[in-house]
Structures are given as C-alpha cells and as structure tokens.
Amino acid sequence: MIRQEATRARRPEAGSWTHLISCGTPVRTIVSAPIKALPEAQANPSFHLSAHTTREEMPFRTGSRRKRSEALVDMARLGDELVRIASQMPVHEVPCPACGNGVFDEIVVRNGFPVVRCRSCRCLFVRTRPAEDRLVGIYERFPQLSGGREGQLMDDPVEGLLEAEYRLRRLREFATAGRLLDVGCGRGDFLLAASRDFDVFGVDLVPRLRPDAQMFKVFHGRLEDAAFPDGFFDVVSAVETLEHLFNPRRTLGVIHRILKPRGILLFQTGDVDSIRARLNLKTWTYLQPPVHLNFFSREGLRRLALEVGFEPMKSWSFGRAPTRFPILRHLGPTEVLRPALDLAARAGLLGAMHVWRRREEECRVPPAC
C-alpha cells in the first residue's frame, strides 16, 4: 500500500493580489540568491540584445563547454541527493495529468520513481509522486532547479535573453499590449523582454530575479495562491513549467479563470512524441523526477485544451532548437533553418512552443480538483 498524505490548500498571504491591485500598493519582489558576474557579452554596454539578434551575432564566450560539463556533473550529484530526500517523503498516486485516466503501463524507473504511460492519451507521468507541499520544499531547498533546462543547472544570461526575445516575437503574432503574467518567471528574462510592450507580472515558487528585473511585480508562491482577479490578464506565459506541476489540470484551470475572454496562453513543455523521446526514453534527459513529473503527448495536450477551455492556435519550434543539433551549426546561420524547424515541430518531430486561446465557455475542471 502506498503511503498517502492529504495536502492542505494554502490560504493566500495577507495582502493578496486582489487587494494590492485594487489599491495600487507596490508589490515586493523576491531575490533568493545573488547573481554571479555576467559574461563579457552582457557586461559590455556596447553589446545590445534585440529581437533581431541571433546566436551567430553573440560575442564569443570562452569556457561554455566546460561550464556545461560541470553543470551536468553537478546535476548528477544533486540527483543522488534528490533521490535520498524524495524516498523519505509521503507520496500520492495520481491519474493521468492530461486526460484523468487511471489505466497505465510502467515504462521506466528514473531516480527511484516509476514513470508510466497513459493507455488512453499516451502521456508519460510520475504516478507515485511526493506530496505537493513537499515538492515546494524541494525548490526552496534547491532553488537552482528552477533555472535549468532538461536537468542542467547552468544559467546562461545571454541565451536566456535571446530565448525571451524569440518568445516575444512569436507572441506578437497574437497580442501586442495589455497585462501579461509569466508563470515560473525564474530569473525574469521574459519579464524584461515583454515589459517593452506589456504591463508584466510574475509568479514563481522561488524567484531568482536578475538585478534588472527586480522592479517587477512577482508573487512568491503557487499561482493558485496568488488570488488574481477573474479576467485580469490578456496573456499568460508558462514556458518549461507544466512538467513541474503537481496538478497541471488545476493550474491550467486557474489560468483560464484569470485570462480575459479570448486571452492568450503561450507555453512550452517536453514532448513525448518528439524524435528524441521516441528514440530512447532511458536517455531522454527530460525525465527527471521528482523535478519533472508530467510529460505530455500531442494527443494529451489536445484533450487537456478541450477540457480546460482553450483552443489551440499555432505551434513553433523551441527558441533554442537550432542549437540542439550540432551538425546544423556548420551549415551557416542557424536561424535561416527556422522555417524548416517550425514545420518539423508542427509535425511532431521536434518539441514545440504552443499558443492557445481562451474560449468563451467556462472551464470544465473543478476548482478543487
């Protein structure tokens, strides 16, 4: 019998968003760790990152490969510690995070957690996962986990800003002004980029904002506890966030509630239908429980959109997609290949960034689920 512990819904902290927004009170931002010295490319005032800057135009940064190797080693060591800590935590059994089905097949064991595949929508997920309040404690103890990509702990400020500019360029196809919330805002790169066009807000369990982003309104905690008013935002972004959530269906229900009718959701998460995942799940670095818990298929996302009340609009390749294939770097400027990469992403061959639009009808996900 698997141990279970009831998770308690947290009450919003004193001075909720509803009160702060209505009375115009400044919102305190959180910085939980000092920022290391930035690379020469960002420290040099003559270097300007714009929406048109490409990776080929970035100044040369020495030691990047060595830093990436060190980061992978650090992640391996941290993984051992996470396995030890998570093994002592109370756990919950959950149904499929996309379709709610409870019939599954065990696929692989990673970090001591069985990863299963839903027989209905083909999503992968960690069925037996640590209780939600304990997951929050992991991020508070290891805040560096909120800034990595596919299990890497290294922070690259220049790449972060380039990705933020890429997301903003894609978002402008659907929205160019209004209020924007970034769920899982991390170091604030997207807040910085989007603030040129939008009134920006952020939410993160453990924000680690860069110095330039400390002026933004950032809620320290879960989105469910932020108590934003209904229909308050024109845009919500959640890039590399859904895979971390204990209950992504519930969180998407909150996003639906706080978006205006026909509001935009921009998100990105791991794709179990991509070639990289299908070739060998055992080596797919996205499988990193208990940090990553949910791994969606395209069919699972389609059902989730329908249930929560969203209409899928468009998909593109990841911002860093051109750099994921070293052979492409020798064929010239990698951004020239972006149209082909976008087609591959829409066909399900590569991971994708998606835009959904909020439908007029009510969300079907119960608020207490």
C-alpha atoms as a printed R data frame, in Angstrom:
    type eleno elety resid chain resno       x      y       z
1   ATOM     1    CA   MET     A     1   0.000  0.000   0.000
2   ATOM     2    CA   ILE     A     2   1.455  3.362  -0.996
3   ATOM     3    CA   ARG     A     3   1.607  5.959   1.739
4   ATOM     4    CA   GLN     A     4  -0.639  8.937   1.261
5   ATOM     5    CA   GLU     A     5  -0.886 12.276   2.965
6   ATOM     6    CA   ALA     A     6  -3.662 14.777   2.376
7   ATOM     7    CA   THR     A     7  -2.358 18.065   1.048
8   ATOM     8    CA   ARG     A     8  -3.880 21.171   2.503
9   ATOM     9    CA   ALA     A     9  -4.902 24.068   0.306
10  ATOM    10    CA   ARG     A    10  -2.874 27.091   1.271
11  ATOM    11    CA   ARG     A    11  -4.517 30.382   2.015
12  ATOM    12    CA   PRO     A    12  -3.258 33.434   0.151
13  ATOM    13    CA   GLU     A    13  -0.850 35.529   2.195
14  ATOM    14    CA   ALA     A    14  -2.002 38.752   3.783
15  ATOM    15    CA   GLY     A    15  -2.165 41.470   1.190
16  ATOM    16    CA   SER     A    16  -3.462 39.317  -1.653
17  ATOM    17    CA   TRP     A    17  -3.162 40.333  -5.295
18  ATOM    18    CA   THR     A    18  -6.799 41.395  -5.361
19  ATOM    19    CA   HIS     A    19  -6.149 43.915  -2.595
20  ATOM    20    CA   LEU     A    20  -2.752 45.029  -3.858
21  ATOM    21    CA   ILE     A    21  -4.003 45.616  -7.400
22  ATOM    22    CA   SER     A    22  -7.142 47.460  -6.358
23  ATOM    23    CA   CYS     A    23  -5.359 49.877  -4.038
24  ATOM    24    CA   GLY     A    24  -2.208 50.317  -6.128
25  ATOM    25    CA   THR     A    25   0.126 49.043  -3.395
26  ATOM    26    CA   PRO     A    26   3.636 48.236  -4.706
27  ATOM    27    CA   VAL     A    27   4.332 44.507  -4.707
28  ATOM    28    CA   ARG     A    28   7.558 43.295  -3.105
29  ATOM    29    CA   THR     A    29   9.760 41.194  -5.352
30  ATOM    30    CA   ILE     A    30  11.879 38.326  -4.107
31  ATOM    31    CA   VAL     A    31  15.534 37.601  -4.806
32  ATOM    32    CA   SER     A    32  16.715 34.441  -3.099
33  ATOM    33    CA   ALA     A    33  20.303 34.287  -4.328
34  ATOM    34    CA   PRO     A    34  22.976 36.720  -5.544
35  ATOM    35    CA   ILE     A    35  23.561 36.821  -9.270
36  ATOM    36    CA   LYS     A    36  27.008 35.797 -10.438
37  ATOM    37    CA   ALA     A    37  29.045 38.069 -12.647
38  ATOM    38    CA   LEU     A    38  27.613 38.093 -16.151
39  ATOM    39    CA   PRO     A    39  29.610 37.043 -19.198
40  ATOM    40    CA   GLU     A    40  31.514 39.699 -21.087
41  ATOM    41    CA   ALA     A    41  28.796 39.796 -23.733
42  ATOM    42    CA   GLN     A    42  26.247 41.118 -21.243
43  ATOM    43    CA   ALA     A    43  28.647 43.183 -19.154
44  ATOM    44    CA   ASN     A    44  29.812 45.082 -22.229
45  ATOM    45    CA   PRO     A    45  27.471 48.117 -22.623
46  ATOM    46    CA   SER     A    46  28.226 48.307 -26.340
47  ATOM    47    CA   PHE     A    47  26.567 44.914 -26.911
48  ATOM    48    CA   HIS     A    48  22.809 45.229 -27.351
49  ATOM    49    CA   LEU     A    49  20.385 42.317 -27.489
50  ATOM    50    CA   SER     A    50  17.399 42.947 -29.700
51  ATOM    51    CA   ALA     A    51  14.610 40.927 -31.244
52  ATOM    52    CA   HIS     A    52  16.819 40.503 -34.308
53  ATOM    53    CA   THR     A    53  19.972 39.354 -32.503
54  ATOM    54    CA   THR     A    54  20.915 35.782 -33.381
55  ATOM    55    CA   ARG     A    55  23.250 33.317 -31.709
56  ATOM    56    CA   GLU     A    56  25.741 33.852 -34.520
57  ATOM    57    CA   GLU     A    57  25.975 37.556 -33.583
58  ATOM    58    CA   MET     A    58  26.743 36.927 -29.915
59  ATOM    59    CA   PRO     A    59  30.266 37.750 -28.757
60  ATOM    60    CA   PHE     A    60  32.445 34.717 -28.206
61  ATOM    61    CA   ARG     A    61  32.197 33.317 -24.692
62  ATOM    62    CA   THR     A    62  35.080 31.170 -23.512
63  ATOM    63    CA   GLY     A    63  34.654 28.114 -21.334
64  ATOM    64    CA   SER     A    64  30.993 27.498 -22.211
65  ATOM    65    CA   ARG     A    65  31.543 23.811 -22.982
66  ATOM    66    CA   ARG     A    66  33.471 23.334 -19.765
67  ATOM    67    CA   LYS     A    67  30.714 25.056 -17.794
68  ATOM    68    CA   ARG     A    68  28.067 22.852 -19.392
69  ATOM    69    CA   SER     A    69  30.051 19.736 -18.495
70  ATOM    70    CA   GLU     A    70  30.435 20.946 -14.917
71  ATOM    71    CA   ALA     A    71  26.706 21.659 -14.751
72  ATOM    72    CA   LEU     A    72  25.882 18.110 -15.871
73  ATOM    73    CA   VAL     A    73  28.162 16.708 -13.185
74  ATOM    74    CA   ASP     A    74  26.524 18.955 -10.585
75  ATOM    75    CA   MET     A    75  23.093 17.749 -11.711
76  ATOM    76    CA   ALA     A    76  24.169 14.116 -11.313
77  ATOM    77    CA   ARG     A    77  25.313 14.808  -7.761
78  ATOM    78    CA   LEU     A    78  22.149 16.722  -6.999
79  ATOM    79    CA   GLY     A    79  20.099 13.874  -8.451
80  ATOM    80    CA   ASP     A    80  21.551 11.487  -5.875
81  ATOM    81    CA   GLU     A    81  20.581 13.897  -3.101
82  ATOM    82    CA   LEU     A    82  17.071 14.326  -4.522
83  ATOM    83    CA   VAL     A    83  16.580 10.549  -4.640
84  ATOM    84    CA   ARG     A    84  17.586 10.273  -0.992
85  ATOM    85    CA   ILE     A    85  15.292 13.108   0.121
86  ATOM    86    CA   ALA     A    86  12.320 12.088  -2.014
87  ATOM    87    CA   SER     A    87  12.478  8.488  -0.778
88  ATOM    88    CA   GLN     A    88  11.644  9.761   2.716
89  ATOM    89    CA   MET     A    89   8.641 11.850   1.633
90  ATOM    90    CA   PRO     A    90   4.950 10.937   1.804
91  ATOM    91    CA   VAL     A    91   3.615 10.264  -1.676
92  ATOM    92    CA   HIS     A    92   0.366 10.396  -3.638
93  ATOM    93    CA   GLU     A    93  -0.907  8.282  -6.501
94  ATOM    94    CA   VAL     A    94  -2.375 10.408  -9.303
95  ATOM    95    CA   PRO     A    95  -4.250  9.699 -12.552
96  ATOM    96    CA   CYS     A    96  -3.052 10.922 -15.939
97  ATOM    97    CA   PRO     A    97  -2.457 14.708 -15.685
98  ATOM    98    CA   ALA     A    98  -3.865 15.243 -19.184
99  ATOM    99    CA   CYS     A    99  -6.980 13.070 -19.518
100 ATOM   100    CA   GLY     A   100  -7.552 11.795 -15.971
101 ATOM   101    CA   ASN     A   101  -7.359  8.131 -16.977
102 ATOM   102    CA   GLY     A   102  -6.116  5.669 -14.359
103 ATOM   103    CA   VAL     A   103  -5.021  2.809 -16.639
104 ATOM   104    CA   PHE     A   104  -1.331  2.831 -17.456
105 ATOM   105    CA   ASP     A   105   1.795  0.800 -18.233
106 ATOM   106    CA   GLU     A   106   5.069  1.206 -16.378
107 ATOM   107    CA   ILE     A   107   7.784  2.312 -18.806
108 ATOM   108    CA   VAL     A   108  10.963  3.144 -16.924
109 ATOM   109    CA   VAL     A   109  12.253  3.896 -13.432
110 ATOM   110    CA   ARG     A   110  14.192  7.134 -13.053
111 ATOM   111    CA   ASN     A   111  15.663  8.472  -9.792
112 ATOM   112    CA   GLY     A   112  13.714  5.777  -7.954
113 ATOM   113    CA   PHE     A   113  10.333  6.891  -9.390
114 ATOM   114    CA   PRO     A   114   8.359  4.700 -11.821
115 ATOM   115    CA   VAL     A   115   7.366  6.634 -14.957
116 ATOM   116    CA   VAL     A   116   4.178  5.278 -16.545
117 ATOM   117    CA   ARG     A   117   2.386  5.756 -19.877
118 ATOM   118    CA   CYS     A   118  -1.334  6.508 -20.008
119 ATOM   119    CA   ARG     A   119  -3.090  3.900 -22.174
120 ATOM   120    CA   SER     A   120  -5.610  6.488 -23.349
121 ATOM   121    CA   CYS     A   121  -3.678  9.619 -24.404
122 ATOM   122    CA   ARG     A   122  -0.104  8.196 -24.326
123 ATOM   123    CA   CYS     A   123   1.232 10.838 -21.923
124 ATOM   124    CA   LEU     A   124   4.016  9.851 -19.548
125 ATOM   125    CA   PHE     A   125   3.830 10.812 -15.889
126 ATOM   126    CA   VAL     A   126   5.170 10.021 -12.447
127 ATOM   127    CA   ARG     A   127   2.157  8.274 -10.956
128 ATOM   128    CA   THR     A   128   3.527  7.939  -7.417
129 ATOM   129    CA   ARG     A   129   4.833 11.407  -6.625
130 ATOM   130    CA   PRO     A   130   5.800 13.314  -3.464
131 ATOM   131    CA   ALA     A   131   3.015 15.227  -1.740
132 ATOM   132    CA   GLU     A   132   2.590 18.729  -3.155
133 ATOM   133    CA   ASP     A   133   3.733 20.629  -0.077
134 ATOM   134    CA   ARG     A   134   6.923 18.566  -0.024
135 ATOM   135    CA   LEU     A   135   7.612 19.376  -3.680
136 ATOM   136    CA   VAL     A   136   7.516 23.061  -2.786
137 ATOM   137    CA   GLY     A   137  10.099 22.327  -0.113
138 ATOM   138    CA   ILE     A   138  12.440 20.785  -2.702
139 ATOM   139    CA   TYR     A   139  12.516 24.034  -4.719
140 ATOM   140    CA   GLU     A   140  13.010 26.090  -1.585
141 ATOM   141    CA   ARG     A   141  15.949 23.883  -0.611
142 ATOM   142    CA   PHE     A   142  17.411 23.683  -4.133
143 ATOM   143    CA   PRO     A   143  16.395 26.940  -5.887
144 ATOM   144    CA   GLN     A   144  18.839 26.262  -8.744
145 ATOM   145    CA   LEU     A   145  16.406 23.621 -10.027
146 ATOM   146    CA   SER     A   146  14.055 26.356 -11.209
147 ATOM   147    CA   GLY     A   147  16.569 27.766 -13.670
148 ATOM   148    CA   GLY     A   148  17.899 24.715 -15.510
149 ATOM   149    CA   ARG     A   149  16.900 23.217 -18.852
150 ATOM   150    CA   GLU     A   150  16.380 19.486 -19.213
151 ATOM   151    CA   GLY     A   151  18.216 18.792 -15.998
152 ATOM   152    CA   GLN     A   152  21.061 21.281 -16.482
153 ATOM   153    CA   LEU     A   153  21.796 23.712 -13.685
154 ATOM   154    CA   MET     A   154  23.906 26.165 -15.666
155 ATOM   155    CA   ASP     A   155  22.472 29.666 -16.077
156 ATOM   156    CA   ASP     A   156  23.366 31.373 -19.354
157 ATOM   157    CA   PRO     A   157  22.130 35.000 -19.168
158 ATOM   158    CA   VAL     A   158  22.768 35.730 -22.844
159 ATOM   159    CA   GLU     A   159  20.930 32.630 -24.039
160 ATOM   160    CA   GLY     A   160  18.116 33.401 -21.613
161 ATOM   161    CA   LEU     A   161  17.632 36.857 -23.080
162 ATOM   162    CA   LEU     A   162  17.794 35.549 -26.649
163 ATOM   163    CA   GLU     A   163  15.110 32.963 -25.895
164 ATOM   164    CA   ALA     A   164  12.972 35.637 -24.255
165 ATOM   165    CA   GLU     A   165  13.208 37.815 -27.365
166 ATOM   166    CA   TYR     A   166  12.261 34.826 -29.535
167 ATOM   167    CA   ARG     A   167   9.170 34.110 -27.414
168 ATOM   168    CA   LEU     A   168   8.139 37.754 -27.517
169 ATOM   169    CA   ARG     A   169   8.463 37.816 -31.302
170 ATOM   170    CA   ARG     A   170   6.185 34.785 -31.577
171 ATOM   171    CA   LEU     A   171   3.722 36.177 -29.036
172 ATOM   172    CA   ARG     A   172   3.344 39.426 -31.009
173 ATOM   173    CA   GLU     A   173   1.527 37.456 -33.706
174 ATOM   174    CA   PHE     A   174  -1.390 37.201 -31.263
175 ATOM   175    CA   ALA     A   175  -1.025 40.004 -28.691
176 ATOM   176    CA   THR     A   176   0.902 43.272 -28.593
177 ATOM   177    CA   ALA     A   177  -0.281 45.040 -25.429
178 ATOM   178    CA   GLY     A   178  -2.102 44.570 -22.124
179 ATOM   179    CA   ARG     A   179  -1.315 42.717 -18.897
180 ATOM   180    CA   LEU     A   180   0.999 39.694 -19.073
181 ATOM   181    CA   LEU     A   181   1.685 37.093 -16.387
182 ATOM   182    CA   ASP     A   182   4.747 34.827 -16.596
183 ATOM   183    CA   VAL     A   183   4.175 31.657 -14.538
184 ATOM   184    CA   GLY     A   184   7.515 30.252 -13.433
185 ATOM   185    CA   CYS     A   185   9.274 33.532 -14.200
186 ATOM   186    CA   GLY     A   186  12.604 32.349 -12.748
187 ATOM   187    CA   ARG     A   187  15.281 34.968 -13.356
188 ATOM   188    CA   GLY     A   188  12.906 37.365 -15.090
189 ATOM   189    CA   ASP     A   189  14.325 37.218 -18.625
190 ATOM   190    CA   PHE     A   190  10.890 37.134 -20.257
191 ATOM   191    CA   LEU     A   191   9.588 39.822 -17.910
192 ATOM   192    CA   LEU     A   192  12.414 42.083 -19.076
193 ATOM   193    CA   ALA     A   193  11.740 41.460 -22.760
194 ATOM   194    CA   ALA     A   194   7.941 41.657 -22.555
195 ATOM   195    CA   SER     A   195   7.919 44.813 -20.404
196 ATOM   196    CA   ARG     A   196   8.541 46.887 -23.543
197 ATOM   197    CA   ASP     A   197   5.022 46.016 -24.748
198 ATOM   198    CA   PHE     A   198   3.103 44.753 -21.708
199 ATOM   199    CA   ASP     A   199   2.387 45.510 -18.061
200 ATOM   200    CA   VAL     A   200   4.169 42.456 -16.673
201 ATOM   201    CA   PHE     A   201   3.613 40.308 -13.578
202 ATOM   202    CA   GLY     A   202   5.386 37.150 -12.437
203 ATOM   203    CA   VAL     A   203   4.775 34.070 -10.274
204 ATOM   204    CA   ASP     A   204   7.410 31.626  -9.064
205 ATOM   205    CA   LEU     A   205   7.895 29.306  -6.112
206 ATOM   206    CA   VAL     A   206  11.469 30.521  -5.696
207 ATOM   207    CA   PRO     A   207  12.103 33.621  -7.849
208 ATOM   208    CA   ARG     A   208  15.763 34.417  -8.508
209 ATOM   209    CA   LEU     A   209  15.397 37.645 -10.416
210 ATOM   210    CA   ARG     A   210  18.303 39.302 -12.141
211 ATOM   211    CA   PRO     A   211  19.120 42.805 -10.898
212 ATOM   212    CA   ASP     A   212  17.409 44.438 -13.890
213 ATOM   213    CA   ALA     A   213  14.184 42.523 -13.187
214 ATOM   214    CA   GLN     A   214  13.799 43.300  -9.501
215 ATOM   215    CA   MET     A   215  11.363 46.145 -10.104
216 ATOM   216    CA   PHE     A   216   8.649 43.869 -11.467
217 ATOM   217    CA   LYS     A   217   5.624 42.612  -9.530
218 ATOM   218    CA   VAL     A   218   6.387 38.986  -8.671
219 ATOM   219    CA   PHE     A   219   4.356 36.727  -6.380
220 ATOM   220    CA   HIS     A   220   6.431 34.274  -4.340
221 ATOM   221    CA   GLY     A   221   4.420 31.022  -4.275
222 ATOM   222    CA   ARG     A   222   1.963 28.945  -6.289
223 ATOM   223    CA   LEU     A   223  -0.289 30.518  -8.890
224 ATOM   224    CA   GLU     A   224  -3.281 29.026  -7.063
225 ATOM   225    CA   ASP     A   225  -2.422 31.120  -4.005
226 ATOM   226    CA   ALA     A   226  -1.861 34.426  -5.798
227 ATOM   227    CA   ALA     A   227  -5.619 35.256  -5.895
228 ATOM   228    CA   PHE     A   228  -5.563 37.200  -9.147
229 ATOM   229    CA   PRO     A   229  -8.966 38.610 -10.184
230 ATOM   230    CA   ASP     A   230 -11.038 36.875 -12.852
231 ATOM   231    CA   GLY     A   231 -10.296 38.005 -16.408
232 ATOM   232    CA   PHE     A   232  -7.357 40.158 -15.313
233 ATOM   233    CA   PHE     A   233  -4.708 39.193 -17.895
234 ATOM   234    CA   ASP     A   234  -4.513 39.459 -21.667
235 ATOM   235    CA   VAL     A   235  -1.616 36.973 -21.848
236 ATOM   236    CA   VAL     A   236  -0.239 34.216 -19.619
237 ATOM   237    CA   SER     A   237   3.057 32.510 -20.434
238 ATOM   238    CA   ALA     A   238   4.220 29.238 -18.873
239 ATOM   239    CA   VAL     A   239   7.456 28.138 -20.527
240 ATOM   240    CA   GLU     A   240   9.077 24.977 -19.117
241 ATOM   241    CA   THR     A   241   6.542 24.990 -16.261
242 ATOM   242    CA   LEU     A   242   3.803 22.385 -16.803
243 ATOM   243    CA   GLU     A   243   6.208 19.496 -16.326
244 ATOM   244    CA   HIS     A   244   6.954 20.671 -12.762
245 ATOM   245    CA   LEU     A   245   3.366 20.987 -11.544
246 ATOM   246    CA   PHE     A   246   1.769 18.552  -9.119
247 ATOM   247    CA   ASN     A   247  -1.631 19.120 -10.759
248 ATOM   248    CA   PRO     A   248  -1.294 20.840 -14.154
249 ATOM   249    CA   ARG     A   249  -5.016 20.493 -14.939
250 ATOM   250    CA   ARG     A   250  -5.862 22.513 -11.844
251 ATOM   251    CA   THR     A   251  -3.243 25.164 -12.634
252 ATOM   252    CA   LEU     A   252  -4.481 25.490 -16.221
253 ATOM   253    CA   GLY     A   253  -7.979 25.948 -14.802
254 ATOM   254    CA   VAL     A   254  -6.696 28.914 -12.790
255 ATOM   255    CA   ILE     A   255  -5.006 30.318 -15.916
256 ATOM   256    CA   HIS     A   256  -8.312 30.023 -17.773
257 ATOM   257    CA   ARG     A   257 -10.063 31.926 -14.977
258 ATOM   258    CA   ILE     A   258  -7.622 34.841 -14.816
259 ATOM   259    CA   LEU     A   259  -7.406 35.282 -18.601
260 ATOM   260    CA   LYS     A   260  -9.785 37.600 -20.388
261 ATOM   261    CA   PRO     A   261 -12.151 36.015 -22.929
262 ATOM   262    CA   ARG     A   262 -10.052 35.118 -25.971
263 ATOM   263    CA   GLY     A   263  -6.918 35.739 -23.915
264 ATOM   264    CA   ILE     A   264  -3.662 34.060 -24.961
265 ATOM   265    CA   LEU     A   265  -1.680 31.273 -23.268
266 ATOM   266    CA   LEU     A   266   1.905 30.816 -24.528
267 ATOM   267    CA   PHE     A   267   3.586 27.684 -23.197
268 ATOM   268    CA   GLN     A   268   6.307 25.152 -23.835
269 ATOM   269    CA   THR     A   269   6.956 21.767 -22.262
270 ATOM   270    CA   GLY     A   270   8.590 18.437 -23.041
271 ATOM   271    CA   ASP     A   271   7.117 16.420 -25.908
272 ATOM   272    CA   VAL     A   272   6.990 12.629 -25.637
273 ATOM   273    CA   ASP     A   273   6.150 12.423 -29.348
274 ATOM   274    CA   SER     A   274   9.409 14.087 -30.404
275 ATOM   275    CA   ILE     A   275  12.096 12.030 -32.119
276 ATOM   276    CA   ARG     A   276  14.455 12.499 -29.219
277 ATOM   277    CA   ALA     A   277  11.982 10.985 -26.745
278 ATOM   278    CA   ARG     A   278  10.863  8.186 -29.035
279 ATOM   279    CA   LEU     A   279  14.385  7.035 -29.887
280 ATOM   280    CA   ASN     A   280  15.304  6.153 -26.303
281 ATOM   281    CA   LEU     A   281  13.318  7.187 -23.266
282 ATOM   282    CA   LYS     A   282  16.013  5.845 -20.984
283 ATOM   283    CA   THR     A   283  18.413  8.544 -22.174
284 ATOM   284    CA   TRP     A   284  15.863 11.357 -22.582
285 ATOM   285    CA   THR     A   285  17.172 13.972 -20.143
286 ATOM   286    CA   TYR     A   286  13.708 15.495 -19.639
287 ATOM   287    CA   LEU     A   287  12.763 12.529 -17.424
288 ATOM   288    CA   GLN     A   288  13.970 13.978 -14.120
289 ATOM   289    CA   PRO     A   289  11.572 13.131 -11.273
290 ATOM   290    CA   PRO     A   290  10.745 14.481  -8.780
291 ATOM   291    CA   VAL     A   291  11.645 17.784 -10.512
292 ATOM   292    CA   HIS     A   292   9.794 16.897 -13.725
293 ATOM   293    CA   LEU     A   293   6.567 14.972 -13.188
294 ATOM   294    CA   ASN     A   294   4.473 15.363 -16.364
295 ATOM   295    CA   PHE     A   295   5.489 14.572 -19.948
296 ATOM   296    CA   PHE     A   296   2.748 15.358 -22.436
297 ATOM   297    CA   SER     A   297   1.886 13.823 -25.787
298 ATOM   298    CA   ARG     A   298   0.265 15.896 -28.540
299 ATOM   299    CA   GLU     A   299  -2.986 13.981 -28.031
300 ATOM   300    CA   GLY     A   300  -2.823 14.619 -24.295
301 ATOM   301    CA   LEU     A   301  -2.403 18.356 -24.860
302 ATOM   302    CA   ARG     A   302  -5.318 18.365 -27.314
303 ATOM   303    CA   ARG     A   303  -7.623 16.731 -24.751
304 ATOM   304    CA   LEU     A   304  -6.375 18.991 -21.996
305 ATOM   305    CA   ALA     A   305  -7.100 22.101 -24.060
306 ATOM   306    CA   LEU     A   306 -10.620 20.882 -24.780
307 ATOM   307    CA   GLU     A   307 -11.354 20.061 -21.139
308 ATOM   308    CA   VAL     A   308  -9.953 23.228 -19.619
309 ATOM   309    CA   GLY     A   309 -11.481 25.550 -22.220
310 ATOM   310    CA   PHE     A   310  -8.730 26.509 -24.661
311 ATOM   311    CA   GLU     A   311  -8.450 26.473 -28.436
312 ATOM   312    CA   PRO     A   312  -5.021 25.519 -29.866
313 ATOM   313    CA   MET     A   313  -3.923 28.213 -32.320
314 ATOM   314    CA   LYS     A   314  -0.349 27.714 -33.511
315 ATOM   315    CA   SER     A   315   2.945 25.969 -32.724
316 ATOM   316    CA   TRP     A   316   6.611 26.717 -33.418
317 ATOM   317    CA   SER     A   317   9.966 25.153 -32.654
318 ATOM   318    CA   PHE     A   318  11.706 25.882 -29.338
319 ATOM   319    CA   GLY     A   319  13.771 29.051 -29.225
320 ATOM   320    CA   ARG     A   320  16.949 27.028 -28.769
321 ATOM   321    CA   ALA     A   321  16.007 24.415 -31.395
322 ATOM   322    CA   PRO     A   322  18.734 25.426 -33.912
323 ATOM   323    CA   THR     A   323  21.440 24.842 -31.309
324 ATOM   324    CA   ARG     A   324  20.241 21.362 -30.341
325 ATOM   325    CA   PHE     A   325  21.721 19.814 -33.489
326 ATOM   326    CA   PRO     A   326  25.487 20.480 -33.672
327 ATOM   327    CA   ILE     A   327  25.616 19.472 -37.336
328 ATOM   328    CA   LEU     A   328  23.327 22.405 -38.220
329 ATOM   329    CA   ARG     A   329  25.847 24.931 -36.936
330 ATOM   330    CA   HIS     A   330  28.166 24.108 -39.836
331 ATOM   331    CA   LEU     A   331  25.508 24.863 -42.460
332 ATOM   332    CA   GLY     A   332  25.526 28.626 -41.934
333 ATOM   333    CA   PRO     A   333  23.418 30.945 -39.750
334 ATOM   334    CA   THR     A   334  21.103 28.617 -37.851
335 ATOM   335    CA   GLU     A   335  18.103 30.970 -37.831
336 ATOM   336    CA   VAL     A   336  17.888 30.511 -41.614
337 ATOM   337    CA   LEU     A   337  16.706 26.993 -40.809
338 ATOM   338    CA   ARG     A   338  13.911 28.203 -38.513
339 ATOM   339    CA   PRO     A   339  11.029 27.698 -41.032
340 ATOM   340    CA   ALA     A   340  12.062 24.070 -41.530
341 ATOM   341    CA   LEU     A   341  12.376 23.541 -37.785
342 ATOM   342    CA   ASP     A   342   8.915 25.055 -37.264
343 ATOM   343    CA   LEU     A   343   7.447 22.620 -39.784
344 ATOM   344    CA   ALA     A   344   9.177 19.734 -38.022
345 ATOM   345    CA   ALA     A   345   7.786 20.904 -34.679
346 ATOM   346    CA   ARG     A   346   4.231 21.149 -36.037
347 ATOM   347    CA   ALA     A   347   4.592 17.657 -37.479
348 ATOM   348    CA   GLY     A   348   5.545 16.327 -34.056
349 ATOM   349    CA   LEU     A   349   9.156 15.533 -34.918
350 ATOM   350    CA   LEU     A   350  10.567 18.195 -32.582
351 ATOM   351    CA   GLY     A   351   9.352 19.716 -29.344
352 ATOM   352    CA   ALA     A   352   7.123 22.746 -29.820
353 ATOM   353    CA   MET     A   353   6.108 26.025 -28.232
354 ATOM   354    CA   HIS     A   354   2.338 26.491 -28.376
355 ATOM   355    CA   VAL     A   355  -0.244 29.249 -28.322
356 ATOM   356    CA   TRP     A   356  -3.740 28.514 -27.034
357 ATOM   357    CA   ARG     A   357  -6.649 30.963 -26.920
358 ATOM   358    CA   ARG     A   358  -9.195 31.009 -24.105
359 ATOM   359    CA   ARG     A   359 -12.638 30.012 -25.305
360 ATOM   360    CA   GLU     A   360 -15.754 31.820 -24.150
361 ATOM   361    CA   GLU     A   361 -17.255 28.898 -22.236
362 ATOM   362    CA   GLU     A   362 -16.486 28.068 -18.641
363 ATOM   363    CA   CYS     A   363 -13.596 25.832 -17.617
364 ATOM   364    CA   ARG     A   364 -14.667 22.210 -17.110
365 ATOM   365    CA   VAL     A   365 -12.009 21.465 -14.491
366 ATOM   366    CA   PRO     A   366 -13.465 21.639 -10.936
367 ATOM   367    CA   PRO     A   367 -11.637 24.352  -8.957
368 ATOM   368    CA   ALA     A   368 -10.904 21.963  -6.087
369 ATOM   369    CA   CYS     A   369  -9.512 19.109  -8.207
